[in-house]
């Protein structure tokens, strides 16, 4: 699960960098918005699962 968590952090950071350096209204920008959304979703879900596992045990 930790690998999943760090992988999603990398996706989020990469998509933010892509957003900053891509031109406005390009396909790159749309794709990086989508990947940012997916990355944040995975980050939230994995952090909730990790949090629950710590408090269940």
PyMOL Python script that loads the backbone (N, CA, C, O; Angstrom):
from pymol import cmd

cmd.read_pdbstr("""\
ATOM      1  N   UNK A   1       0.825  -1.205   0.000  1.00  0.00           N
ATOM      2  CA  UNK A   1       0.000   0.000   0.000  1.00  0.00           C
ATOM      3  C   UNK A   1       0.860   1.256   0.000  1.00  0.00           C
ATOM      4  O   UNK A   1       0.482   2.276  -0.577  1.00  0.00           O
ATOM      5  N   UNK A   2       2.025   1.180   0.652  1.00  0.00           N
ATOM      6  CA  UNK A   2       2.931   2.336   0.680  1.00  0.00           C
ATOM      7  C   UNK A   2       3.450   2.679  -0.712  1.00  0.00           C
ATOM      8  O   UNK A   2       3.624   3.852  -1.042  1.00  0.00           O
ATOM      9  N   UNK A   3       3.696   1.652  -1.530  1.00  0.00           N
ATOM     10  CA  UNK A   3       4.152   1.876  -2.903  1.00  0.00           C
ATOM     11  C   UNK A   3       3.072   2.585  -3.712  1.00  0.00           C
ATOM     12  O   UNK A   3       3.361   3.478  -4.509  1.00  0.00           O
ATOM     13  N   UNK A   4       1.830   2.176  -3.496  1.00  0.00           N
ATOM     14  CA  UNK A   4       0.665   2.761  -4.149  1.00  0.00           C
ATOM     15  C   UNK A   4       0.553   4.235  -3.788  1.00  0.00           C
ATOM     16  O   UNK A   4       0.281   5.080  -4.640  1.00  0.00           O
ATOM     17  N   UNK A   5       0.768   4.528  -2.507  1.00  0.00           N
ATOM     18  CA  UNK A   5       0.703   5.885  -1.972  1.00  0.00           C
ATOM     19  C   UNK A   5       1.775   6.777  -2.594  1.00  0.00           C
ATOM     20  O   UNK A   5       1.480   7.888  -3.034  1.00  0.00           O
ATOM     21  N   UNK A   6       3.009   6.297  -2.632  1.00  0.00           N
ATOM     22  CA  UNK A   6       4.113   7.082  -3.200  1.00  0.00           C
ATOM     23  C   UNK A   6       3.974   7.234  -4.715  1.00  0.00           C
ATOM     24  O   UNK A   6       4.362   8.258  -5.277  1.00  0.00           O
ATOM     25  N   UNK A   7       3.422   6.217  -5.371  1.00  0.00           N
ATOM     26  CA  UNK A   7       3.171   6.272  -6.809  1.00  0.00           C
ATOM     27  C   UNK A   7       2.161   7.364  -7.150  1.00  0.00           C
ATOM     28  O   UNK A   7       2.327   8.085  -8.134  1.00  0.00           O
ATOM     29  N   UNK A   8       1.116   7.484  -6.334  1.00  0.00           N
ATOM     30  CA  UNK A   8       0.104   8.514  -6.568  1.00  0.00           C
ATOM     31  C   UNK A   8       0.644   9.911  -6.294  1.00  0.00           C
ATOM     32  O   UNK A   8       0.238  10.868  -6.954  1.00  0.00           O
ATOM     33  N   UNK A   9       1.558  10.045  -5.326  1.00  0.00           N
ATOM     34  CA  UNK A   9       2.215  11.331  -5.070  1.00  0.00           C
ATOM     35  C   UNK A   9       3.027  11.748  -6.297  1.00  0.00           C
ATOM     36  O   UNK A   9       2.997  12.911  -6.699  1.00  0.00           O
ATOM     37  N   UNK A  10       3.752  10.795  -6.890  1.00  0.00           N
ATOM     38  CA  UNK A  10       4.535  11.060  -8.102  1.00  0.00           C
ATOM     39  C   UNK A  10       3.626  11.502  -9.248  1.00  0.00           C
ATOM     40  O   UNK A  10       3.956  12.443  -9.969  1.00  0.00           O
ATOM     41  N   UNK A  11       2.485  10.833  -9.423  1.00  0.00           N
ATOM     42  CA  UNK A  11       1.515  11.198 -10.469  1.00  0.00           C
ATOM     43  C   UNK A  11       1.019  12.626 -10.273  1.00  0.00           C
ATOM     44  O   UNK A  11       0.972  13.407 -11.223  1.00  0.00           O
ATOM     45  N   UNK A  12       0.650  12.967  -9.038  1.00  0.00           N
ATOM     46  CA  UNK A  12       0.141  14.307  -8.726  1.00  0.00           C
ATOM     47  C   UNK A  12       1.192  15.370  -9.013  1.00  0.00           C
ATOM     48  O   UNK A  12       0.895  16.373  -9.661  1.00  0.00           O
ATOM     49  N   UNK A  13       2.417  15.161  -8.538  1.00  0.00           N
ATOM     50  CA  UNK A  13       3.508  16.119  -8.749  1.00  0.00           C
ATOM     51  C   UNK A  13       3.804  16.283 -10.238  1.00  0.00           C
ATOM     52  O   UNK A  13       3.969  17.401 -10.725  1.00  0.00           O
ATOM     53  N   UNK A  14       3.869  15.165 -10.954  1.00  0.00           N
ATOM     54  CA  UNK A  14       4.147  15.191 -12.390  1.00  0.00           C
ATOM     55  C   UNK A  14       3.073  15.948 -13.166  1.00  0.00           C
ATOM     56  O   UNK A  14       3.383  16.723 -14.071  1.00  0.00           O
ATOM     57  N   UNK A  15       1.810  15.720 -12.808  1.00  0.00           N
ATOM     58  CA  UNK A  15       0.716  16.393 -13.514  1.00  0.00           C
ATOM     59  C   UNK A  15       0.654  17.880 -13.193  1.00  0.00           C
ATOM     60  O   UNK A  15       0.263  18.676 -14.047  1.00  0.00           O
ATOM     61  N   UNK A  16       1.034  18.272 -11.969  1.00  0.00           N
ATOM     62  CA  UNK A  16       1.116  19.698 -11.622  1.00  0.00           C
ATOM     63  C   UNK A  16       2.208  20.377 -12.448  1.00  0.00           C
ATOM     64  O   UNK A  16       2.005  21.474 -12.970  1.00  0.00           O
ATOM     65  N   UNK A  17       3.366  19.723 -12.567  1.00  0.00           N
ATOM     66  CA  UNK A  17       4.469  20.259 -13.373  1.00  0.00           C
ATOM     67  C   UNK A  17       4.047  20.386 -14.838  1.00  0.00           C
ATOM     68  O   UNK A  17       4.341  21.388 -15.491  1.00  0.00           O
ATOM     69  N   UNK A  18       3.356  19.365 -15.349  1.00  0.00           N
ATOM     70  CA  UNK A  18       2.862  19.401 -16.732  1.00  0.00           C
ATOM     71  C   UNK A  18       1.886  20.552 -16.936  1.00  0.00           C
ATOM     72  O   UNK A  18       1.931  21.238 -17.956  1.00  0.00           O
ATOM     73  N   UNK A  19       0.998  20.761 -15.953  1.00  0.00           N
ATOM     74  CA  UNK A  19       0.040  21.869 -16.017  1.00  0.00           C
ATOM     75  C   UNK A  19       0.745  23.216 -16.062  1.00  0.00           C
ATOM     76  O   UNK A  19       0.339  24.108 -16.808  1.00  0.00           O
ATOM     77  N   UNK A  20       1.792  23.365 -15.272  1.00  0.00           N
ATOM     78  CA  UNK A  20       2.513  24.634 -15.203  1.00  0.00           C
ATOM     79  C   UNK A  20       3.245  24.948 -16.502  1.00  0.00           C
ATOM     80  O   UNK A  20       3.322  26.107 -16.910  1.00  0.00           O
ATOM     81  N   UNK A  21       3.782  23.917 -17.151  1.00  0.00           N
ATOM     82  CA  UNK A  21       4.603  24.151 -18.336  1.00  0.00           C
ATOM     83  C   UNK A  21       3.886  23.973 -19.676  1.00  0.00           C
ATOM     84  O   UNK A  21       4.439  24.312 -20.723  1.00  0.00           O
ATOM     85  N   UNK A  22       2.651  23.441 -19.649  1.00  0.00           N
ATOM     86  CA  UNK A  22       1.925  23.253 -20.913  1.00  0.00           C
ATOM     87  C   UNK A  22       1.170  24.526 -21.293  1.00  0.00           C
ATOM     88  O   UNK A  22       0.823  25.344 -20.441  1.00  0.00           O
ATOM     89  N   UNK A  23       0.929  24.667 -22.584  1.00  0.00           N
ATOM     90  CA  UNK A  23       0.171  25.822 -23.083  1.00  0.00           C
ATOM     91  C   UNK A  23      -1.303  25.680 -22.704  1.00  0.00           C
ATOM     92  O   UNK A  23      -1.804  24.570 -22.522  1.00  0.00           O
ATOM     93  N   UNK A  24      -1.981  26.807 -22.589  1.00  0.00           N
ATOM     94  CA  UNK A  24      -3.399  26.782 -22.227  1.00  0.00           C
ATOM     95  C   UNK A  24      -4.240  26.166 -23.349  1.00  0.00           C
ATOM     96  O   UNK A  24      -3.959  26.370 -24.530  1.00  0.00           O
ATOM     97  N   UNK A  25      -5.267  25.416 -22.970  1.00  0.00           N
ATOM     98  CA  UNK A  25      -6.227  24.801 -23.896  1.00  0.00           C
ATOM     99  C   UNK A  25      -5.582  23.820 -24.877  1.00  0.00           C
ATOM    100  O   UNK A  25      -5.915  23.813 -26.062  1.00  0.00           O
ATOM    101  N   UNK A  26      -4.674  23.008 -24.388  1.00  0.00           N
ATOM    102  CA  UNK A  26      -4.102  21.949 -25.217  1.00  0.00           C
ATOM    103  C   UNK A  26      -4.540  20.592 -24.679  1.00  0.00           C
ATOM    104  O   UNK A  26      -5.065  20.492 -23.570  1.00  0.00           O
ATOM    105  N   UNK A  27      -4.320  19.553 -25.474  1.00  0.00           N
ATOM    106  CA  UNK A  27      -4.658  18.193 -25.043  1.00  0.00           C
ATOM    107  C   UNK A  27      -3.821  17.789 -23.837  1.00  0.00           C
ATOM    108  O   UNK A  27      -4.292  17.066 -22.959  1.00  0.00           O
ATOM    109  N   UNK A  28      -2.574  18.260 -23.798  1.00  0.00           N
ATOM    110  CA  UNK A  28      -1.685  17.970 -22.667  1.00  0.00           C
ATOM    111  C   UNK A  28      -2.293  18.449 -21.359  1.00  0.00           C
ATOM    112  O   UNK A  28      -2.259  17.753 -20.344  1.00  0.00           O
ATOM    113  N   UNK A  29      -2.852  19.655 -21.406  1.00  0.00           N
ATOM    114  CA  UNK A  29      -3.438  20.257 -20.213  1.00  0.00           C
ATOM    115  C   UNK A  29      -4.644  19.455 -19.724  1.00  0.00           C
ATOM    116  O   UNK A  29      -4.805  19.227 -18.525  1.00  0.00           O
ATOM    117  N   UNK A  30      -5.483  19.033 -20.662  1.00  0.00           N
ATOM    118  CA  UNK A  30      -6.654  18.221 -20.316  1.00  0.00           C
ATOM    119  C   UNK A  30      -6.223  16.888 -19.708  1.00  0.00           C
ATOM    120  O   UNK A  30      -6.773  16.451 -18.696  1.00  0.00           O
ATOM    121  N   UNK A  31      -5.233  16.245 -20.335  1.00  0.00           N
ATOM    122  CA  UNK A  31      -4.719  14.970 -19.834  1.00  0.00           C
ATOM    123  C   UNK A  31      -4.106  15.107 -18.450  1.00  0.00           C
ATOM    124  O   UNK A  31      -4.289  14.240 -17.596  1.00  0.00           O
ATOM    125  N   UNK A  32      -3.372  16.207 -18.226  1.00  0.00           N
ATOM    126  CA  UNK A  32      -2.752  16.402 -16.917  1.00  0.00           C
ATOM    127  C   UNK A  32      -3.788  16.722 -15.843  1.00  0.00           C
ATOM    128  O   UNK A  32      -3.606  16.362 -14.680  1.00  0.00           O
ATOM    129  N   UNK A  33      -4.884  17.403 -16.227  1.00  0.00           N
ATOM    130  CA  UNK A  33      -5.987  17.616 -15.285  1.00  0.00           C
ATOM    131  C   UNK A  33      -6.625  16.290 -14.889  1.00  0.00           C
ATOM    132  O   UNK A  33      -6.927  16.062 -13.717  1.00  0.00           O
ATOM    133  N   UNK A  34      -6.827  15.414 -15.880  1.00  0.00           N
ATOM    134  CA  UNK A  34      -7.403  14.093 -15.622  1.00  0.00           C
ATOM    135  C   UNK A  34      -6.484  13.268 -14.721  1.00  0.00           C
ATOM    136  O   UNK A  34      -6.942  12.648 -13.762  1.00  0.00           O
ATOM    137  N   UNK A  35      -5.183  13.264 -15.034  1.00  0.00           N
ATOM    138  CA  UNK A  35      -4.225  12.491 -14.232  1.00  0.00           C
ATOM    139  C   UNK A  35      -4.071  13.068 -12.830  1.00  0.00           C
ATOM    140  O   UNK A  35      -3.841  12.330 -11.873  1.00  0.00           O
ATOM    141  N   UNK A  36      -4.199  14.393 -12.709  1.00  0.00           N
ATOM    142  CA  UNK A  36      -4.162  15.042 -11.397  1.00  0.00           C
ATOM    143  C   UNK A  36      -5.354  14.601 -10.561  1.00  0.00           C
ATOM    144  O   UNK A  36      -5.212  14.293  -9.378  1.00  0.00           O
ATOM    145  N   UNK A  37      -6.529  14.572 -11.182  1.00  0.00           N
ATOM    146  CA  UNK A  37      -7.740  14.119 -10.496  1.00  0.00           C
ATOM    147  C   UNK A  37      -7.638  12.675 -10.044  1.00  0.00           C
ATOM    148  O   UNK A  37      -7.978  12.348  -8.907  1.00  0.00           O
ATOM    149  N   UNK A  38      -7.165  11.808 -10.939  1.00  0.00           N
ATOM    150  CA  UNK A  38      -6.995  10.389 -10.618  1.00  0.00           C
ATOM    151  C   UNK A  38      -5.960  10.211  -9.505  1.00  0.00           C
ATOM    152  O   UNK A  38      -6.161   9.438  -8.568  1.00  0.00           O
ATOM    153  N   UNK A  39      -4.847  10.943  -9.630  1.00  0.00           N
ATOM    154  CA  UNK A  39      -3.784  10.871  -8.624  1.00  0.00           C
ATOM    155  C   UNK A  39      -4.250  11.299  -7.249  1.00  0.00           C
ATOM    156  O   UNK A  39      -3.929  10.653  -6.252  1.00  0.00           O
ATOM    157  N   UNK A  40      -5.009  12.388  -7.188  1.00  0.00           N
ATOM    158  CA  UNK A  40      -5.548  12.875  -5.917  1.00  0.00           C
ATOM    159  C   UNK A  40      -6.553  11.891  -5.336  1.00  0.00           C
ATOM    160  O   UNK A  40      -6.577  11.668  -4.125  1.00  0.00           O
ATOM    161  N   UNK A  41      -7.384  11.301  -6.193  1.00  0.00           N
ATOM    162  CA  UNK A  41      -8.367  10.315  -5.756  1.00  0.00           C
ATOM    163  C   UNK A  41      -7.683   9.100  -5.138  1.00  0.00           C
ATOM    164  O   UNK A  41      -8.071   8.637  -4.066  1.00  0.00           O
ATOM    165  N   UNK A  42      -6.661   8.586  -5.825  1.00  0.00           N
ATOM    166  CA  UNK A  42      -5.889   7.440  -5.336  1.00  0.00           C
ATOM    167  C   UNK A  42      -5.187   7.784  -4.024  1.00  0.00           C
ATOM    168  O   UNK A  42      -5.144   6.971  -3.101  1.00  0.00           O
ATOM    169  N   UNK A  43      -4.636   9.001  -3.952  1.00  0.00           N
ATOM    170  CA  UNK A  43      -3.952   9.482  -2.756  1.00  0.00           C
ATOM    171  C   UNK A  43      -4.899   9.501  -1.560  1.00  0.00           C
ATOM    172  O   UNK A  43      -4.544   9.031  -0.478  1.00  0.00           O
ATOM    173  N   UNK A  44      -6.098  10.040  -1.751  1.00  0.00           N
ATOM    174  CA  UNK A  44      -7.097  10.125  -0.683  1.00  0.00           C
ATOM    175  C   UNK A  44      -7.545   8.735  -0.245  1.00  0.00           C
ATOM    176  O   UNK A  44      -7.597   8.440   0.949  1.00  0.00           O
ATOM    177  N   UNK A  45      -7.868   7.878  -1.222  1.00  0.00           N
ATOM    178  CA  UNK A  45      -8.332   6.521  -0.919  1.00  0.00           C
ATOM    179  C   UNK A  45      -7.266   5.718  -0.177  1.00  0.00           C
ATOM    180  O   UNK A  45      -7.563   5.055   0.817  1.00  0.00           O
ATOM    181  N   UNK A  46      -6.027   5.779  -0.660  1.00  0.00           N
ATOM    182  CA  UNK A  46      -4.944   5.012  -0.033  1.00  0.00           C
ATOM    183  C   UNK A  46      -4.614   5.535   1.361  1.00  0.00           C
ATOM    184  O   UNK A  46      -4.273   4.754   2.250  1.00  0.00           O
ATOM    185  N   UNK A  47      -4.712   6.858   1.559  1.00  0.00           N
ATOM    186  CA  UNK A  47      -4.446   7.414   2.889  1.00  0.00           C
ATOM    187  C   UNK A  47      -5.544   7.031   3.873  1.00  0.00           C
ATOM    188  O   UNK A  47      -5.263   6.795   5.048  1.00  0.00           O
ATOM    189  N   UNK A  48      -6.802   6.966   3.406  1.00  0.00           N
ATOM    190  CA  UNK A  48      -7.911   6.523   4.258  1.00  0.00           C
ATOM    191  C   UNK A  48      -7.722   5.064   4.663  1.00  0.00           C
ATOM    192  O   UNK A  48      -7.921   4.708   5.825  1.00  0.00           O
ATOM    193  N   UNK A  49      -7.336   4.217   3.700  1.00  0.00           N
ATOM    194  CA  UNK A  49      -7.118   2.793   3.978  1.00  0.00           C
ATOM    195  C   UNK A  49      -5.966   2.608   4.968  1.00  0.00           C
ATOM    196  O   UNK A  49      -6.070   1.812   5.902  1.00  0.00           O
ATOM    197  N   UNK A  50      -4.863   3.345   4.762  1.00  0.00           N
ATOM    198  CA  UNK A  50      -3.719   3.263   5.666  1.00  0.00           C
ATOM    199  C   UNK A  50      -4.088   3.750   7.063  1.00  0.00           C
ATOM    200  O   UNK A  50      -3.663   3.160   8.057  1.00  0.00           O
ATOM    201  N   UNK A  51      -4.874   4.818   7.147  1.00  0.00           N
ATOM    202  CA  UNK A  51      -5.326   5.380   8.424  1.00  0.00           C
ATOM    203  C   UNK A  51      -6.208   4.382   9.174  1.00  0.00           C
ATOM    204  O   UNK A  51      -6.059   4.195  10.382  1.00  0.00           O
ATOM    205  N   UNK A  52      -7.123   3.745   8.450  1.00  0.00           N
ATOM    206  CA  UNK A  52      -8.013   2.762   9.062  1.00  0.00           C
ATOM    207  C   UNK A  52      -7.244   1.544   9.556  1.00  0.00           C
ATOM    208  O   UNK A  52      -7.537   1.016  10.629  1.00  0.00           O
ATOM    209  N   UNK A  53      -6.257   1.095   8.772  1.00  0.00           N
ATOM    210  CA  UNK A  53      -5.460  -0.068   9.168  1.00  0.00           C
ATOM    211  C   UNK A  53      -4.695   0.202  10.459  1.00  0.00           C
ATOM    212  O   UNK A  53      -4.578  -0.680  11.309  1.00  0.00           O
ATOM    213  N   UNK A  54      -4.173   1.420  10.606  1.00  0.00           N
ATOM    214  CA  UNK A  54      -3.428   1.776  11.816  1.00  0.00           C
ATOM    215  C   UNK A  54      -4.330   1.773  13.043  1.00  0.00           C
ATOM    216  O   UNK A  54      -3.903   1.362  14.122  1.00  0.00           O
ATOM    217  N   UNK A  55      -5.577   2.229  12.891  1.00  0.00           N
ATOM    218  CA  UNK A  55      -6.476   2.352  14.032  1.00  0.00           C
ATOM    219  C   UNK A  55      -7.270   1.090  14.331  1.00  0.00           C
ATOM    220  O   UNK A  55      -7.814   0.944  15.426  1.00  0.00           O
ATOM    221  N   UNK A  56      -7.343   0.174  13.365  1.00  0.00           N
ATOM    222  CA  UNK A  56      -8.024  -1.099  13.597  1.00  0.00           C
ATOM    223  C   UNK A  56      -7.153  -2.016  14.446  1.00  0.00           C
ATOM    224  O   UNK A  56      -7.646  -2.673  15.363  1.00  0.00           O
ATOM    225  N   UNK A  57      -5.864  -2.060  14.144  1.00  0.00           N
ATOM    226  CA  UNK A  57      -4.941  -2.952  14.863  1.00  0.00           C
ATOM    227  C   UNK A  57      -4.670  -2.477  16.281  1.00  0.00           C
ATOM    228  O   UNK A  57      -3.915  -3.117  17.013  1.00  0.00           O
TER     229      UNK A  57
END
""", "prot")
cmd.dss("prot")
cmd.show_as("cartoon", "prot")
cmd.util.cbc("prot")
cmd.orient("prot")
